[in-house]
Amino acid sequence: MSRRNLPYLWTLLFLALAVTLSIAIGSVFIPPADLWRILAGSFSGATLPEPLKTFGFIIASIRLPRTVLVLLTGAALSGSGAAYQGLFRNPLADPYLIGVASGAGLGAVLAMSIQWPYSFWGLMAVPVASFVGALLTVFLVYALARVGKAVPTTNLILAGVAFSSFATALTSFLMLRSTGELRRAISWLLGGASQAGWGPVLTILPYLAVGLGILLLSGHTLNLLQFGDDQAQQLGLPVTRRRALILIAASLATAAAVSFSGIIGFVGLVVPHVMRLWFGADYRRLVPLSIIAGAGALLIADVISRSVLSPQEIPLGIVTALVGAPFFLWVLRRAKNQGFW
Amino acid sequence: MSRKLVFLLLALALVLAGCVPTATTPVPTVNPAITLTDGLKRSVTLPIPARRIVSLAPSNTEILYAVGAGAQVVGRDETSDYPVQASSLPTVGGYSGFNTEAIVALHPDLVLAAGINTPELVAALEKLGLTVYYLPNPATLDEMYTNLETVARLTGHDREAAALVDSLRKRVAAVDAKILPLNYGPTVYYEIDATDPSKPYTYGPGSFGDLLIQRAGANNVGSSLSGPFAQMSLEQLVVANPSIIILGDSNYGTTADSLKKRPGWEGLDAVKVSQIFPFDDNLVSRPGPRLVDGLEALAKMLHPGLFK
């Protein structure tokens, strides 16, 4: 294996480890030997002996769908984070920079304030409202930041921050006015999968496939954008159009991820930075590496979130920052290529 | 075929028709299957009364034990602490979320959810093949009795529940008999939370706290506010000037002494004459049979002369 591909090997190994842990660890202890028999049995199609059936059911119907949902969410947040950082040439950028999180939060809390009937669409109200809220916010911010034909980066960030404050204030107001939904709103805003089964996975998959697909193909564009808009334009890049495309792709992936998992912070900010510190700033590698490592990192956070206080769960957004921040500071202090940005 | 033979065959057929059904129809029995519509308008069917129950709310746990189904409960939420036997049951989560894995591992044939649980949780458990009954939040004592009967129906304790509801009604009637003739009532402020003493929370309309204080023969200052958990300003409280203060937050360390030290509270009549009483908030906040205990305790506290 060439040295070029080593980073992929490491991150994929990390992801495989994270998936294994996520399936093996939960509030119900499944002995490793039983776990192995269940996995072997599911591949060979053999029926499980009676005492293992519950374990088999827990793995197939609870842990596996959740593992895949968290994996996709981490991939989307981290991949979008890498793209946003490249797009805005700003180390503080994360997928929520221009309002995806605050728009999604406002949509979700609005939906929660209504008593929906217990039906498929009643249960889909919160994810759909947060998805729509997130995308509407991005389009609104983009339109507000536009000056003539150009959309200056600074305007975009400032419009995003201003609109985010507005939406967050509205969300807080709604939460204070509400009576019974406060707990639900808080746990959504702190992040964590609430719906079980394969439904959420299948619902967000198309958006993630399109969004992350575009981002994976945008590495070269992001590299050129690092020279500055004027230089990139002179190098023949249709800057405004490409930037809009990347922005839409990243926002689409983030909005879909957030709609079922709530607002999980920090992953989208930190994983791309760690990848950049370790493996360099070439976006053709940085985006895929961030996607793989982000999936693994969020899976590890999810394992911690459901095992520390088991059978209770700590909201995922709390774990990512609580565990992620010290880890990132450690990486930052040890990094050989200081001043990497 | 001769006419005689036809006649004979017909007669035989008649006899057979007459006796076959009686020979094969079993003695009529009551179908044990139970089908009820729950608080989310879902139709829930149990083939037989539930034998392994997971309770997702403290009120549900109290109801289950009260109707005599305590031995059938195999799991609880972390705040279910009454009766004491319930505390030894395994927990399946609580305030910050429920653990579906732990619920499945208990093999329940009924998961009893309540108004404080989210519909998403109900859907998730339903998707895992569990039978979930969502007990609606009652707004009146009568609706609470209905909940007792519903839970009894699901668990096969109809007779116990009927006796329980009967005794609860009698106890409430006994309180009513003493309170209703009164033509005066003290003004009461019930404190849920005063972390910020200038903006405390109290029970407003739509809460059992408000309902029971009024039924116990007092004017609740929260009645004029909006919402079951109402926030009021110290200014409003001074104007209302309660003569009795009930500390529903006494479980969290609030005492009459700590209340008296709050700036601006010294002008209240209740503080001047030291009519400040600790109270177990669980007796009014959990919509179960102990609401009647709460009513009796409040009536005794507010009208000590009547209950000796």
Boltz contact constraints between the chains, C-beta under 6 A:
constraints:
  - contact:
      token1: [A, 26]
      token2: [B, 101]
      max_distance: 6.0
  - contact:
      token1: [A, 27]
      token2: [B, 99]
      max_distance: 6.0
  - contact:
      token1: [A, 27]
      token2: [B, 101]
      max_distance: 6.0
  - contact:
      token1: [A, 27]
      token2: [B, 102]
      max_distance: 6.0
  - contact:
      token1: [A, 28]
      token2: [B, 101]
      max_distance: 6.0
  - contact:
      token1: [A, 28]
      token2: [B, 105]
      max_distance: 6.0
  - contact:
      token1: [A, 58]
      token2: [B, 101]
      max_distance: 6.0
  - contact:
      token1: [A, 58]
      token2: [B, 104]
      max_distance: 6.0
  - contact:
      token1: [A, 61]
      token2: [B, 128]
      max_distance: 6.0
  - contact:
      token1: [A, 62]
      token2: [B, 100]
      max_distance: 6.0
  - contact:
      token1: [A, 62]
      token2: [B, 101]
      max_distance: 6.0
  - contact:
      token1: [A, 118]
      token2: [B, 40]
      max_distance: 6.0
  - contact:
      token1: [A, 118]
      token2: [B, 119]
      max_distance: 6.0
  - contact:
      token1: [A, 123]
      token2: [B, 123]
      max_distance: 6.0
  - contact:
      token1: [A, 179]
      token2: [B, 227]
      max_distance: 6.0
  - contact:
      token1: [A, 184]
      token2: [B, 118]
      max_distance: 6.0
  - contact:
      token1: [A, 194]
      token2: [B, 120]
      max_distance: 6.0
  - contact:
      token1: [A, 195]
      token2: [B, 120]
      max_distance: 6.0
  - contact:
      token1: [A, 195]
      token2: [B, 124]
      max_distance: 6.0
  - contact:
      token1: [A, 196]
      token2: [B, 100]
      max_distance: 6.0
  - contact:
      token1: [A, 196]
      token2: [B, 124]
      max_distance: 6.0
  - contact:
      token1: [A, 196]
      token2: [B, 127]
      max_distance: 6.0
  - contact:
      token1: [A, 197]
      token2: [B, 127]
      max_distance: 6.0
  - contact:
      token1: [A, 311]
      token2: [B, 92]
      max_distance: 6.0
  - contact:
      token1: [A, 311]
      token2: [B, 93]
      max_distance: 6.0
  - contact:
      token1: [A, 311]
      token2: [B, 99]
      max_distance: 6.0
  - contact:
      token1: [A, 311]
      token2: [B, 102]
      max_distance: 6.0
  - contact:
      token1: [A, 312]
      token2: [B, 93]
      max_distance: 6.0
  - contact:
      token1: [A, 312]
      token2: [B, 96]
      max_distance: 6.0
  - contact:
      token1: [A, 313]
      token2: [B, 96]
      max_distance: 6.0
  - contact:
      token1: [A, 313]
      token2: [B, 97]
      max_distance: 6.0
